Amino acid sequence: MDYKNLIVEIDENILYVTINRPSKLNALNKDTIAELHEAFADAKEDEETKVIILTGSGEKAFVAGADISEFSDFSPEEGKQLAAEGQAKLFDYVANFPKPVIAAINGFALGGGLELAMSAHFRIASDNAKMGLPEVSLGVIPGYGGTQRLPQLVGKGRAMEMIMTAGMIDANQALRYNLINHVTAQDELIEFAEGMAAKILKNSSVAISAAIRAINANYEAGVNGFETEIEEFGRCFGTEDFEEGTSAFLSKRKADFPGR
């Protein structure tokens, strides 16, 4: 479909989703969140899509935050609904997406932008990137999962500091905090992400989806992640990918997984 705020392209099983609002530093507004949901929903059903690289257009920003003008006059109930709908439609949807999502952070990732990057399965940042959750400077808190996912990634103390000070950290500090996995030069960012995607594409997409579900289960209240792992592990034994993967290993050849 045609998008107003996104550029969506596919090449060799990699879907590139680029948030394209450069005049607004790619800030997330209601329409962009809806378009991102549509792009991911389509990708979920598209057999050709195996990995998604999510990034922002231009050289300044991944996503510089949410579009504050859209909710500056909201009531408490409207604010609650905004967060609930956003989490369900995009941020939780991406976090639980059955195909790997790599966030390629090419500049500012602030507020909702960092929350979106944290929803991805892992993050790569260019050396000019700056990250932070500045919401308390506006009299509000992160509402798209930031208070939950940031501590999971960097630890409670560092998350408290980042959120309370509303400050930004650079890419190297984010790497030390385990907020991101790798730092690259800006002009090498997408190529680096493609290299990671290429490694992923060699493996079983069925098993990767199972691993995503098992890993995420550990962060769900009331869910025993070990039990989920056991269930997903057992389920893998009934798949064509398991048959091919084990056969290839025993035959000392490279696996050719179905649908790859």
CYANA upper distance limits for C-alpha pairs under 8 A (distance plus 0.5 A):
  3 TYR  CA      7 ILE  CA      7.43
  3 TYR  CA     35 GLU  CA      7.32
  5 ASN  CA     19 ILE  CA      6.65
  5 ASN  CA     20 ASN  CA      5.51
  5 ASN  CA     21 ARG  CA      6.42
  5 ASN  CA     31 ASP  CA      8.28
  5 ASN  CA     32 THR  CA      6.32
  5 ASN  CA     35 GLU  CA      7.87
  6 LEU  CA     17 VAL  CA      7.30
  6 LEU  CA     18 THR  CA      6.03
  6 LEU  CA     19 ILE  CA      5.19
  6 LEU  CA     20 ASN  CA      5.46
  6 LEU  CA     21 ARG  CA      8.36
  6 LEU  CA     32 THR  CA      7.99
  6 LEU  CA     35 GLU  CA      7.78
  6 LEU  CA     36 LEU  CA      8.11
  7 ILE  CA     16 TYR  CA      8.24
  7 ILE  CA     17 VAL  CA      6.46
  7 ILE  CA     18 THR  CA      5.51
  7 ILE  CA     19 ILE  CA      7.06
  7 ILE  CA     20 ASN  CA      6.94
  8 VAL  CA     15 LEU  CA      7.58
  8 VAL  CA     16 TYR  CA      6.15
  8 VAL  CA     17 VAL  CA      5.25
  8 VAL  CA     18 THR  CA      6.87
  8 VAL  CA     39 ALA  CA      8.12
  9 GLU  CA     15 LEU  CA      6.28
  9 GLU  CA     16 TYR  CA      5.68
  9 GLU  CA     17 VAL  CA      7.30
 10 ILE  CA     14 ILE  CA      6.07
 10 ILE  CA     15 LEU  CA      4.81
 10 ILE  CA     16 TYR  CA      6.49
 10 ILE  CA     49 THR  CA      7.93
 11 ASP  CA     15 LEU  CA      7.06
 13 ASN  CA     48 GLU  CA      5.89
 13 ASN  CA     49 THR  CA      5.28
 13 ASN  CA     50 LYS  CA      5.72
 13 ASN  CA     51 VAL  CA      7.09
 14 ILE  CA     49 THR  CA      6.41
 14 ILE  CA     50 LYS  CA      6.59
 14 ILE  CA     51 VAL  CA      5.50
 14 ILE  CA     52 ILE  CA      6.22
 14 ILE  CA     53 ILE  CA      7.61
 14 ILE  CA    197 ALA  CA      7.87
 15 LEU  CA     43 ALA  CA      8.30
 15 LEU  CA     49 THR  CA      6.47
 15 LEU  CA     50 LYS  CA      8.11
 15 LEU  CA     51 VAL  CA      6.75
 15 LEU  CA     52 ILE  CA      5.23
 15 LEU  CA     53 ILE  CA      6.73
 16 TYR  CA     52 ILE  CA      6.45
 16 TYR  CA     53 ILE  CA      5.48
 16 TYR  CA     54 LEU  CA      6.67
 16 TYR  CA     55 THR  CA      8.29
 17 VAL  CA     39 ALA  CA      8.26
 17 VAL  CA     52 ILE  CA      7.60
 17 VAL  CA     53 ILE  CA      6.69
 17 VAL  CA     54 LEU  CA      5.40
 17 VAL  CA     55 THR  CA      6.92
 18 THR  CA     54 LEU  CA      6.45
 18 THR  CA     55 THR  CA      5.41
 18 THR  CA     56 GLY  CA      5.51
 18 THR  CA     57 SER  CA      6.51
 19 ILE  CA     26 ASN  CA      6.53
 19 ILE  CA     32 THR  CA      8.37
 19 ILE  CA     54 LEU  CA      8.39
 19 ILE  CA     55 THR  CA      6.88
 19 ILE  CA     56 GLY  CA      5.16
 19 ILE  CA     57 SER  CA      6.46
 19 ILE  CA     62 PHE  CA      8.13
 19 ILE  CA     63 VAL  CA      8.17
 20 ASN  CA     26 ASN  CA      6.39
 20 ASN  CA     56 GLY  CA      6.82
 20 ASN  CA     57 SER  CA      5.67
 21 ARG  CA     25 LEU  CA      6.63
 21 ARG  CA     26 ASN  CA      4.73
 21 ARG  CA     27 ALA  CA      7.40
 21 ARG  CA     57 SER  CA      7.74
 22 PRO  CA     26 ASN  CA      5.77
 22 PRO  CA     57 SER  CA      6.75
 22 PRO  CA     58 GLY  CA      6.80
 22 PRO  CA     61 ALA  CA      8.42
 25 LEU  CA     60 LYS  CA      7.48
 25 LEU  CA     61 ALA  CA      6.02
 25 LEU  CA     62 PHE  CA      8.12
 25 LEU  CA     63 VAL  CA      6.78
 25 LEU  CA     64 ALA  CA      6.05
 26 ASN  CA     56 GLY  CA      7.07
 26 ASN  CA     57 SER  CA      7.77
 26 ASN  CA     61 ALA  CA      7.13
 26 ASN  CA     62 PHE  CA      7.20
 26 ASN  CA     63 VAL  CA      5.35
 26 ASN  CA     64 ALA  CA      6.73
 26 ASN  CA     65 GLY  CA      8.33
 27 ALA  CA     63 VAL  CA      5.78
 27 ALA  CA     64 ALA  CA      5.79
 27 ALA  CA     65 GLY  CA      5.52
 27 ALA  CA     66 ALA  CA      5.66
 27 ALA  CA     67 ASP  CA      6.12
 27 ALA  CA    113 GLY  CA      7.94
 28 LEU  CA     32 THR  CA      6.28
 28 LEU  CA     33 ILE  CA      6.90
 28 LEU  CA     63 VAL  CA      7.48
 28 LEU  CA     65 GLY  CA      6.72
 28 LEU  CA     66 ALA  CA      5.00
 28 LEU  CA     67 ASP  CA      6.08
 28 LEU  CA    112 GLY  CA      7.55
 28 LEU  CA    113 GLY  CA      7.89
 29 ASN  CA     33 ILE  CA      6.80
 29 ASN  CA     66 ALA  CA      6.60
 29 ASN  CA     67 ASP  CA      5.56
 29 ASN  CA     70 GLU  CA      7.71
 30 LYS  CA     34 ALA  CA      6.77
 30 LYS  CA     70 GLU  CA      8.40
 31 ASP  CA     35 GLU  CA      6.63
 32 THR  CA     36 LEU  CA      6.54
 33 ILE  CA     37 HIS  CA      6.75
 33 ILE  CA     86 GLY  CA      7.88
 33 ILE  CA     89 LYS  CA      8.15
 33 ILE  CA     90 LEU  CA      7.03
 34 ALA  CA     38 GLU  CA      6.84
 34 ALA  CA     89 LYS  CA      7.96
 34 ALA  CA     90 LEU  CA      8.36
 35 GLU  CA     39 ALA  CA      6.63
 36 LEU  CA     40 PHE  CA      6.67
 36 LEU  CA     90 LEU  CA      7.50
 37 HIS  CA     41 ALA  CA      6.45
 37 HIS  CA     89 LYS  CA      6.57
 37 HIS  CA     90 LEU  CA      6.06
 37 HIS  CA     93 TYR  CA      8.32
 38 GLU  CA     42 ASP  CA      6.57
 39 ALA  CA     43 ALA  CA      6.65
 40 PHE  CA     44 LYS  CA      6.58
 40 PHE  CA     94 VAL  CA      8.10
 41 ALA  CA     45 GLU  CA      7.32
 42 ASP  CA     46 ASP  CA      6.68
 43 ALA  CA     47 GLU  CA      8.42
 43 ALA  CA     49 THR  CA      6.53
 44 LYS  CA     49 THR  CA      8.21
 44 LYS  CA     97 PHE  CA      8.17
 44 LYS  CA     98 PRO  CA      7.85
 44 LYS  CA     99 LYS  CA      7.90
 47 GLU  CA    259 GLY  CA      8.17
 50 LYS  CA     99 LYS  CA      6.66
 50 LYS  CA    100 PRO  CA      7.85
 50 LYS  CA    201 LEU  CA      7.54
 50 LYS  CA    205 SER  CA      7.64
 51 VAL  CA     99 LYS  CA      6.43
 51 VAL  CA    100 PRO  CA      5.62
 51 VAL  CA    101 VAL  CA      6.68
 51 VAL  CA    102 ILE  CA      8.29
 51 VAL  CA    197 ALA  CA      6.88
 51 VAL  CA    200 ILE  CA      8.32
 51 VAL  CA    201 LEU  CA      8.01
 52 ILE  CA     99 LYS  CA      7.91
 52 ILE  CA    100 PRO  CA      6.75
 52 ILE  CA    101 VAL  CA      5.28
 52 ILE  CA    102 ILE  CA      6.64
 53 ILE  CA    101 VAL  CA      6.51
 53 ILE  CA    102 ILE  CA      5.38
 53 ILE  CA    103 ALA  CA      6.50
 53 ILE  CA    104 ALA  CA      7.17
 53 ILE  CA    193 ALA  CA      7.64
 53 ILE  CA    194 GLU  CA      8.45
 54 LEU  CA    101 VAL  CA      7.53
 54 LEU  CA    102 ILE  CA      6.57
 54 LEU  CA    103 ALA  CA      5.34
 54 LEU  CA    104 ALA  CA      6.42
 55 THR  CA     62 PHE  CA      6.26
 55 THR  CA    103 ALA  CA      6.56
 55 THR  CA    104 ALA  CA      5.51
 55 THR  CA    105 ILE  CA      6.57
 55 THR  CA    106 ASN  CA      7.36
 56 GLY  CA     61 ALA  CA      6.68
 56 GLY  CA     62 PHE  CA      4.63
 56 GLY  CA     63 VAL  CA      6.87
 56 GLY  CA    104 ALA  CA      8.48
 56 GLY  CA    105 ILE  CA      7.87
 56 GLY  CA    106 ASN  CA      7.12
 57 SER  CA     61 ALA  CA      7.72
 57 SER  CA     62 PHE  CA      7.55
 59 GLU  CA    106 ASN  CA      6.93
 59 GLU  CA    107 GLY  CA      6.94
 60 LYS  CA    106 ASN  CA      7.43
 60 LYS  CA    107 GLY  CA      5.33
 60 LYS  CA    108 PHE  CA      6.89
 61 ALA  CA    105 ILE  CA      8.22
 61 ALA  CA    106 ASN  CA      6.40
 61 ALA  CA    107 GLY  CA      4.50
 61 ALA  CA    108 PHE  CA      4.82
 61 ALA  CA    109 ALA  CA      7.06
 61 ALA  CA    129 ALA  CA      8.31
 62 PHE  CA    104 ALA  CA      8.24
 62 PHE  CA    105 ILE  CA      5.78
 62 PHE  CA    106 ASN  CA      5.70
 62 PHE  CA    107 GLY  CA      5.75
 62 PHE  CA    108 PHE  CA      6.08
 62 PHE  CA    109 ALA  CA      5.97
 62 PHE  CA    113 GLY  CA      7.35
 63 VAL  CA    107 GLY  CA      8.38
 63 VAL  CA    108 PHE  CA      6.70
 63 VAL  CA    109 ALA  CA      5.59
 63 VAL  CA    110 LEU  CA      7.12
 63 VAL  CA    112 GLY  CA      7.94
 63 VAL  CA    113 GLY  CA      4.87
 63 VAL  CA    114 LEU  CA      7.93
 64 ALA  CA    108 PHE  CA      5.81
 64 ALA  CA    109 ALA  CA      5.76
 64 ALA  CA    110 LEU  CA      5.42
 64 ALA  CA    111 GLY  CA      7.61
 64 ALA  CA    112 GLY  CA      8.19
 64 ALA  CA    113 GLY  CA      6.27
 65 GLY  CA    109 ALA  CA      7.42
 65 GLY  CA    110 LEU  CA      5.40
 65 GLY  CA    111 GLY  CA      5.15
 65 GLY  CA    112 GLY  CA      5.25
 65 GLY  CA    113 GLY  CA      5.41
 65 GLY  CA    114 LEU  CA      8.15
 66 ALA  CA    111 GLY  CA      7.17
 66 ALA  CA    112 GLY  CA      5.83
 66 ALA  CA    113 GLY  CA      7.68
 67 ASP  CA     71 PHE  CA      8.35
 68 ILE  CA     72 SER  CA      6.41
 71 PHE  CA     79 GLY  CA      8.07
 74 PHE  CA     78 GLU  CA      6.03
 74 PHE  CA     79 GLY  CA      6.45
 75 SER  CA     79 GLY  CA      6.61
 76 PRO  CA     80 LYS  CA      6.73
 77 GLU  CA     81 GLN  CA      6.75
 78 GLU  CA     82 LEU  CA      6.58
 79 GLY  CA     83 ALA  CA      6.89
 80 LYS  CA     84 ALA  CA      6.71
 81 GLN  CA     85 GLU  CA      6.44
 82 LEU  CA     86 GLY  CA      6.50
 83 ALA  CA     87 GLN  CA      6.52
 83 ALA  CA    143 GLY  CA      5.76
 83 ALA  CA    144 TYR  CA      6.34
 84 ALA  CA     88 ALA  CA      6.72
 84 ALA  CA    144 TYR  CA      8.49
 85 GLU  CA     89 LYS  CA      6.35
 86 GLY  CA     90 LEU  CA      6.26
 86 GLY  CA     91 PHE  CA      7.17
 86 GLY  CA    144 TYR  CA      7.03
 87 GLN  CA     91 PHE  CA      5.22
 87 GLN  CA     92 ASP  CA      5.79
 87 GLN  CA     93 TYR  CA      7.96
 87 GLN  CA    144 TYR  CA      5.96
 87 GLN  CA    145 GLY  CA      7.47
 88 ALA  CA     92 ASP  CA      6.00
 88 ALA  CA     93 TYR  CA      6.66
 89 LYS  CA     93 TYR  CA      6.54
 90 LEU  CA     94 VAL  CA      6.43
 91 PHE  CA     95 ALA  CA      6.74
 91 PHE  CA    115 GLU  CA      7.93
 91 PHE  CA    116 LEU  CA      6.53
 91 PHE  CA    119 SER  CA      6.16
 91 PHE  CA    144 TYR  CA      7.09
 91 PHE  CA    145 GLY  CA      7.80
 92 ASP  CA     96 ASN  CA      6.57
 92 ASP  CA    119 SER  CA      7.40
 93 TYR  CA     97 PHE  CA      6.39
 94 VAL  CA    101 VAL  CA      8.00
 94 VAL  CA    119 SER  CA      6.35
 94 VAL  CA    120 ALA  CA      6.65
 95 ALA  CA    119 SER  CA      5.10
 95 ALA  CA    120 ALA  CA      6.14
 95 ALA  CA    121 HIS  CA      7.03
 96 ASN  CA    212 ILE  CA      7.73
 96 ASN  CA    213 ARG  CA      7.58
 96 ASN  CA    216 ASN  CA      7.73
 97 PHE  CA    101 VAL  CA      8.14
 97 PHE  CA    212 ILE  CA      8.47
 98 PRO  CA    208 ILE  CA      8.37
 98 PRO  CA    209 SER  CA      5.31
 98 PRO  CA    210 ALA  CA      8.41
 98 PRO  CA    212 ILE  CA      7.22
 98 PRO  CA    213 ARG  CA      8.12
 99 LYS  CA    205 SER  CA      7.93
 99 LYS  CA    208 ILE  CA      7.89
 99 LYS  CA    209 SER  CA      6.56
100 PRO  CA    120 ALA  CA      8.48
100 PRO  CA    121 HIS  CA      6.84
100 PRO  CA    208 ILE  CA      8.20
100 PRO  CA    209 SER  CA      8.38
101 VAL  CA    120 ALA  CA      5.71
101 VAL  CA    121 HIS  CA      5.86
101 VAL  CA    122 PHE  CA      7.58
102 ILE  CA    120 ALA  CA      6.37
102 ILE  CA    121 HIS  CA      6.59
102 ILE  CA    122 PHE  CA      5.94
102 ILE  CA    123 ARG  CA      6.31
102 ILE  CA    124 ILE  CA      7.89
102 ILE  CA    193 ALA  CA      7.65
103 ALA  CA    117 ALA  CA      6.01
103 ALA  CA    120 ALA  CA      6.34
103 ALA  CA    121 HIS  CA      8.24
103 ALA  CA    122 PHE  CA      6.87
103 ALA  CA    123 ARG  CA      5.22
103 ALA  CA    124 ILE  CA      6.68
104 ALA  CA    123 ARG  CA      6.65
104 ALA  CA    124 ILE  CA      5.52
104 ALA  CA    125 ALA  CA      6.25
104 ALA  CA    126 SER  CA      8.27
104 ALA  CA    189 LEU  CA      7.23
104 ALA  CA    190 ILE  CA      7.32
104 ALA  CA    193 ALA  CA      7.30
105 ILE  CA    109 ALA  CA      7.43
105 ILE  CA    117 ALA  CA      7.96
105 ILE  CA    123 ARG  CA      7.61
105 ILE  CA    124 ILE  CA      6.54
105 ILE  CA    125 ALA  CA      4.94
105 ILE  CA    126 SER  CA      6.77
105 ILE  CA    129 ALA  CA      7.13
106 ASN  CA    125 ALA  CA      6.55
106 ASN  CA    126 SER  CA      5.81
106 ASN  CA    128 ASN  CA      7.82
106 ASN  CA    129 ALA  CA      6.45
106 ASN  CA    186 GLN  CA      7.15
106 ASN  CA    189 LEU  CA      7.82
107 GLY  CA    125 ALA  CA      8.27
107 GLY  CA    126 SER  CA      7.40
107 GLY  CA    128 ASN  CA      6.35
107 GLY  CA    129 ALA  CA      4.48
107 GLY  CA    130 LYS  CA      6.62
108 PHE  CA    113 GLY  CA      8.42
108 PHE  CA    129 ALA  CA      5.94
108 PHE  CA    130 LYS  CA      5.33
108 PHE  CA    131 MET  CA      6.52
109 ALA  CA    113 GLY  CA      5.20
109 ALA  CA    114 LEU  CA      5.17
109 ALA  CA    117 ALA  CA      8.05
109 ALA  CA    129 ALA  CA      7.77
109 ALA  CA    130 LYS  CA      6.67
109 ALA  CA    131 MET  CA      5.34
109 ALA  CA    132 GLY  CA      7.25
110 LEU  CA    114 LEU  CA      5.50
110 LEU  CA    115 GLU  CA      8.33
110 LEU  CA    130 LYS  CA      8.16
110 LEU  CA    131 MET  CA      5.94
110 LEU  CA    132 GLY  CA      5.42
110 LEU  CA    133 LEU  CA      6.11
110 LEU  CA    134 PRO  CA      7.54
111 GLY  CA    115 GLU  CA      6.81
111 GLY  CA    132 GLY  CA      6.89
111 GLY  CA    133 LEU  CA      4.99
111 GLY  CA    134 PRO  CA      6.54
111 GLY  CA    135 GLU  CA      6.99
111 GLY  CA    142 PRO  CA      7.27
111 GLY  CA    146 GLY  CA      8.48
112 GLY  CA    116 LEU  CA      6.50
112 GLY  CA    133 LEU  CA      8.39
112 GLY  CA    142 PRO  CA      8.05
112 GLY  CA    144 TYR  CA      7.03
113 GLY  CA    117 ALA  CA      6.78
114 LEU  CA    118 MET  CA      6.52
114 LEU  CA    131 MET  CA      6.95
114 LEU  CA    132 GLY  CA      7.17
114 LEU  CA    133 LEU  CA      7.60
114 LEU  CA    146 GLY  CA      8.33
115 GLU  CA    119 SER  CA      6.74
115 GLU  CA    144 TYR  CA      6.68
115 GLU  CA    145 GLY  CA      6.85
115 GLU  CA    146 GLY  CA      5.84
115 GLU  CA    149 ARG  CA      8.29
116 LEU  CA    120 ALA  CA      7.29
116 LEU  CA    144 TYR  CA      8.48
117 ALA  CA    122 PHE  CA      8.40
117 ALA  CA    123 ARG  CA      7.17
118 MET  CA    122 PHE  CA      7.84
118 MET  CA    123 ARG  CA      7.92
118 MET  CA    146 GLY  CA      8.42
118 MET  CA    149 ARG  CA      7.08
118 MET  CA    150 LEU  CA      7.86
118 MET  CA    179 LEU  CA      8.46
119 SER  CA    149 ARG  CA      8.18
122 PHE  CA    180 ILE  CA      7.40
122 PHE  CA    181 ASN  CA      7.25
123 ARG  CA    179 LEU  CA      8.11
123 ARG  CA    180 ILE  CA      5.36
123 ARG  CA    181 ASN  CA      6.19
123 ARG  CA    182 HIS  CA      7.76
124 ILE  CA    180 ILE  CA      6.31
124 ILE  CA    181 ASN  CA      6.21
124 ILE  CA    182 HIS  CA      5.45
124 ILE  CA    183 VAL  CA      6.51
124 ILE  CA    184 THR  CA      8.11
124 ILE  CA    189 LEU  CA      7.95
124 ILE  CA    193 ALA  CA      7.60
125 ALA  CA    129 ALA  CA      6.70
125 ALA  CA    171 ALA  CA      6.85
125 ALA  CA    180 ILE  CA      7.43
125 ALA  CA    182 HIS  CA      6.88
125 ALA  CA    183 VAL  CA      5.49
125 ALA  CA    184 THR  CA      6.86
125 ALA  CA    189 LEU  CA      7.48
126 SER  CA    171 ALA  CA      7.50
126 SER  CA    183 VAL  CA      6.02
126 SER  CA    184 THR  CA      5.33
126 SER  CA    185 ALA  CA      5.79
126 SER  CA    186 GLN  CA      5.11
126 SER  CA    188 GLU  CA      8.41
126 SER  CA    189 LEU  CA      6.36
127 ASP  CA    170 ASP  CA      8.28
127 ASP  CA    171 ALA  CA      6.14
127 ASP  CA    172 ASN  CA      7.81
127 ASP  CA    183 VAL  CA      6.43
127 ASP  CA    184 THR  CA      6.26
127 ASP  CA    185 ALA  CA      5.94
127 ASP  CA    186 GLN  CA      6.70
128 ASN  CA    170 ASP  CA      7.82
128 ASN  CA    171 ALA  CA      7.37
128 ASN  CA    185 ALA  CA      8.44
128 ASN  CA    186 GLN  CA      7.45
129 ALA  CA    170 ASP  CA      6.46
129 ALA  CA    171 ALA  CA      5.91
130 LYS  CA    168 MET  CA      6.56
130 LYS  CA    169 ILE  CA      6.11
130 LYS  CA    170 ASP  CA      5.07
130 LYS  CA    171 ALA  CA      6.66
131 MET  CA    168 MET  CA      5.70
131 MET  CA    169 ILE  CA      5.84
131 MET  CA    170 ASP  CA      6.85
131 MET  CA    171 ALA  CA      8.02
131 MET  CA    174 ALA  CA      8.12
132 GLY  CA    162 MET  CA      7.25
132 GLY  CA    163 ILE  CA      8.17
132 GLY  CA    166 ALA  CA      7.27
132 GLY  CA    167 GLY  CA      6.45
132 GLY  CA    168 MET  CA      4.96
132 GLY  CA    169 ILE  CA      6.87
133 LEU  CA    142 PRO  CA      7.38
133 LEU  CA    146 GLY  CA      8.08
133 LEU  CA    162 MET  CA      7.30
133 LEU  CA    163 ILE  CA      6.15
133 LEU  CA    166 ALA  CA      6.22
133 LEU  CA    167 GLY  CA      7.64
133 LEU  CA    168 MET  CA      7.99
134 PRO  CA    138 LEU  CA      8.00
134 PRO  CA    163 ILE  CA      7.15
134 PRO  CA    165 THR  CA      8.19
134 PRO  CA    166 ALA  CA      4.44
134 PRO  CA    167 GLY  CA      6.84
134 PRO  CA    168 MET  CA      8.42
135 GLU  CA    139 GLY  CA      7.23
135 GLU  CA    140 VAL  CA      5.92
135 GLU  CA    141 ILE  CA      5.60
135 GLU  CA    142 PRO  CA      6.31
135 GLU  CA    163 ILE  CA      8.08
135 GLU  CA    166 ALA  CA      7.18
136 VAL  CA    140 VAL  CA      5.52
136 VAL  CA    141 ILE  CA      5.89
136 VAL  CA    142 PRO  CA      8.42
136 VAL  CA    163 ILE  CA      7.59
136 VAL  CA    164 MET  CA      7.27
136 VAL  CA    166 ALA  CA      6.82
137 SER  CA    166 ALA  CA      6.80
141 ILE  CA    147 THR  CA      8.47
142 PRO  CA    146 GLY  CA      5.75
142 PRO  CA    147 THR  CA      6.72
143 GLY  CA    147 THR  CA      8.16
145 GLY  CA    149 ARG  CA      6.50
146 GLY  CA    150 LEU  CA      6.11
147 THR  CA    151 PRO  CA      7.38
147 THR  CA    159 ALA  CA      8.18
148 GLN  CA    152 GLN  CA      7.14
149 ARG  CA    153 LEU  CA      6.85
150 LEU  CA    154 VAL  CA      6.51
150 LEU  CA    155 GLY  CA      7.84
150 LEU  CA    159 ALA  CA      6.27
150 LEU  CA    179 LEU  CA      8.23
151 PRO  CA    155 GLY  CA      4.89
151 PRO  CA    156 LYS  CA      5.17
151 PRO  CA    157 GLY  CA      8.25
151 PRO  CA    158 ARG  CA      7.88
151 PRO  CA    159 ALA  CA      5.64
151 PRO  CA    160 MET  CA      8.40
152 GLN  CA    156 LYS  CA      8.05
153 LEU  CA    177 TYR  CA      8.34
153 LEU  CA    178 ASN  CA      6.74
153 LEU  CA    179 LEU  CA      6.14
154 VAL  CA    158 ARG  CA      6.63
154 VAL  CA    159 ALA  CA      6.86
154 VAL  CA    177 TYR  CA      5.84
154 VAL  CA    178 ASN  CA      6.30
154 VAL  CA    179 LEU  CA      6.40
155 GLY  CA    159 ALA  CA      6.63
156 LYS  CA    160 MET  CA      6.55
157 GLY  CA    161 GLU  CA      6.77
158 ARG  CA    162 MET  CA      6.60
159 ALA  CA    163 ILE  CA      6.54
160 MET  CA    164 MET  CA      6.34
161 GLU  CA    165 THR  CA      6.38
162 MET  CA    166 ALA  CA      6.35
162 MET  CA    167 GLY  CA      6.50
162 MET  CA    168 MET  CA      7.96
163 ILE  CA    167 GLY  CA      7.97
169 ILE  CA    173 GLN  CA      6.52
169 ILE  CA    174 ALA  CA      6.87
170 ASP  CA    174 ALA  CA      6.64
171 ALA  CA    175 LEU  CA      6.63
171 ALA  CA    180 ILE  CA      8.39
171 ALA  CA    183 VAL  CA      7.03
172 ASN  CA    176 ARG  CA      6.87
172 ASN  CA    183 VAL  CA      7.48
173 GLN  CA    177 TYR  CA      6.65
174 ALA  CA    178 ASN  CA      6.72
174 ALA  CA    179 LEU  CA      5.60
174 ALA  CA    180 ILE  CA      6.39
175 LEU  CA    179 LEU  CA      6.43
175 LEU  CA    180 ILE  CA      5.63
175 LEU  CA    181 ASN  CA      6.77
175 LEU  CA    182 HIS  CA      7.10
175 LEU  CA    183 VAL  CA      7.67
184 THR  CA    188 GLU  CA      6.68
184 THR  CA    189 LEU  CA      6.21
184 THR  CA    192 PHE  CA      7.98
185 ALA  CA    189 LEU  CA      6.79
188 GLU  CA    192 PHE  CA      6.49
189 LEU  CA    193 ALA  CA      6.78
190 ILE  CA    194 GLU  CA      6.55
191 GLU  CA    195 GLY  CA      6.74
192 PHE  CA    196 MET  CA      6.96
193 ALA  CA    197 ALA  CA      6.66
194 GLU  CA    198 ALA  CA      6.52
195 GLY  CA    199 LYS  CA      7.01
196 MET  CA    200 ILE  CA      6.95
197 ALA  CA    201 LEU  CA      6.60
198 ALA  CA    202 LYS  CA      7.20
199 LYS  CA    203 ASN  CA      7.97
201 LEU  CA    205 SER  CA      8.07
201 LEU  CA    260 ARG  CA      8.03
203 ASN  CA    208 ILE  CA      8.21
203 ASN  CA    257 PHE  CA      8.00
204 SER  CA    208 ILE  CA      6.69
204 SER  CA    241 ASP  CA      6.71
204 SER  CA    245 GLY  CA      8.47
204 SER  CA    257 PHE  CA      6.61
205 SER  CA    209 SER  CA      6.66
205 SER  CA    260 ARG  CA      8.35
206 VAL  CA    210 ALA  CA      6.92
206 VAL  CA    236 CYS  CA      8.30
206 VAL  CA    239 THR  CA      8.49
206 VAL  CA    241 ASP  CA      7.39
207 ALA  CA    211 ALA  CA      6.64
207 ALA  CA    236 CYS  CA      7.19
207 ALA  CA    241 ASP  CA      8.19
208 ILE  CA    212 ILE  CA      6.73
209 SER  CA    213 ARG  CA      6.93
210 ALA  CA    214 ALA  CA      6.71
210 ALA  CA    232 GLU  CA      6.24
210 ALA  CA    233 PHE  CA      8.26
210 ALA  CA    236 CYS  CA      8.33
211 ALA  CA    215 ILE  CA      6.50
211 ALA  CA    229 GLU  CA      8.33
211 ALA  CA    232 GLU  CA      8.15
212 ILE  CA    216 ASN  CA      6.55
213 ARG  CA    217 ALA  CA      6.58
213 ARG  CA    228 THR  CA      8.33
214 ALA  CA    218 ASN  CA      7.65
214 ALA  CA    225 GLY  CA      6.73
214 ALA  CA    226 PHE  CA      8.36
214 ALA  CA    228 THR  CA      6.05
214 ALA  CA    229 GLU  CA      5.53
214 ALA  CA    232 GLU  CA      7.41
215 ILE  CA    219 TYR  CA      8.27
215 ILE  CA    225 GLY  CA      7.61
215 ILE  CA    229 GLU  CA      8.38
216 ASN  CA    220 GLU  CA      7.41
216 ASN  CA    225 GLY  CA      8.31
217 ALA  CA    223 VAL  CA      6.69
217 ALA  CA    224 ASN  CA      7.41
217 ALA  CA    225 GLY  CA      5.32
217 ALA  CA    228 THR  CA      7.18
218 ASN  CA    223 VAL  CA      7.32
218 ASN  CA    224 ASN  CA      7.00
218 ASN  CA    225 GLY  CA      4.84
218 ASN  CA    226 PHE  CA      8.21
219 TYR  CA    223 VAL  CA      8.40
219 TYR  CA    225 GLY  CA      8.40
224 ASN  CA    228 THR  CA      7.00
225 GLY  CA    229 GLU  CA      6.61
226 PHE  CA    230 ILE  CA      6.79
227 GLU  CA    231 GLU  CA      6.78
228 THR  CA    232 GLU  CA      6.59
229 GLU  CA    233 PHE  CA      6.33
230 ILE  CA    234 GLY  CA      6.64
231 GLU  CA    235 ARG  CA      6.66
232 GLU  CA    236 CYS  CA      6.79
233 PHE  CA    237 PHE  CA      7.65
234 GLY  CA    238 GLY  CA      8.14
235 ARG  CA    239 THR  CA      7.86
236 CYS  CA    241 ASP  CA      8.37
236 CYS  CA    242 PHE  CA      6.73
237 PHE  CA    242 PHE  CA      6.33
237 PHE  CA    243 GLU  CA      8.13
238 GLY  CA    242 PHE  CA      7.71
239 THR  CA    243 GLU  CA      7.15
240 GLU  CA    244 GLU  CA      6.63
240 GLU  CA    257 PHE  CA      8.34
240 GLU  CA    258 PRO  CA      7.52
241 ASP  CA    245 GLY  CA      6.34
241 ASP  CA    257 PHE  CA      6.05
241 ASP  CA    258 PRO  CA      6.95
242 PHE  CA    246 THR  CA      6.49
243 GLU  CA    247 SER  CA      6.49
244 GLU  CA    248 ALA  CA      6.44
244 GLU  CA    255 ALA  CA      6.79
244 GLU  CA    256 ASP  CA      7.45
244 GLU  CA    257 PHE  CA      6.79
245 GLY  CA    249 PHE  CA      6.72
245 GLY  CA    255 ALA  CA      5.93
245 GLY  CA    256 ASP  CA      8.22
245 GLY  CA    257 PHE  CA      7.64
246 THR  CA    250 LEU  CA      6.67
247 SER  CA    251 SER  CA      6.52
247 SER  CA    255 ALA  CA      8.47
248 ALA  CA    252 LYS  CA      6.40
248 ALA  CA    253 ARG  CA      5.51
248 ALA  CA    254 LYS  CA      6.33
248 ALA  CA    255 ALA  CA      5.56
248 ALA  CA    256 ASP  CA      8.49
249 PHE  CA    253 ARG  CA      6.71
249 PHE  CA    254 LYS  CA      7.78
249 PHE  CA    255 ALA  CA      7.89
256 ASP  CA    260 ARG  CA      7.78
